[in-house]
Amino acid sequence: MVLEKEEYEGKGKLSFKRIFLVTSWKNKSLLAASQAGLVNNLIFGVTCGVFTIYFISLGISVNDTAFLKALHPGVWGLLQLATGPLSDSLGRKKLIYPGMII
């Protein structure tokens, strides 16, 4: 866990509440990572649940619905091959914001 020195110095053992506050709200880097993870999980949940129900309601077959659903993680995985090395050279923070917009 990454805490700034002034956030923990002289405080002994940190309580769960203190760790939660620092990692969720007070440390901007950890806050951004938490929000990015939340958005990522929300997107996967929506595509898994809502889009699947939507495609089926349009009369699309189960096989075609499964193919459409598999496109999202498939494209995501392929893009990781490009964005992974790019984030190593540019830095991850510079890619998080545009990634969330897209």
Order of alpha helices (4+ residues) and beta strands (2+ residues): alpha-alpha-alpha-alpha-alpha
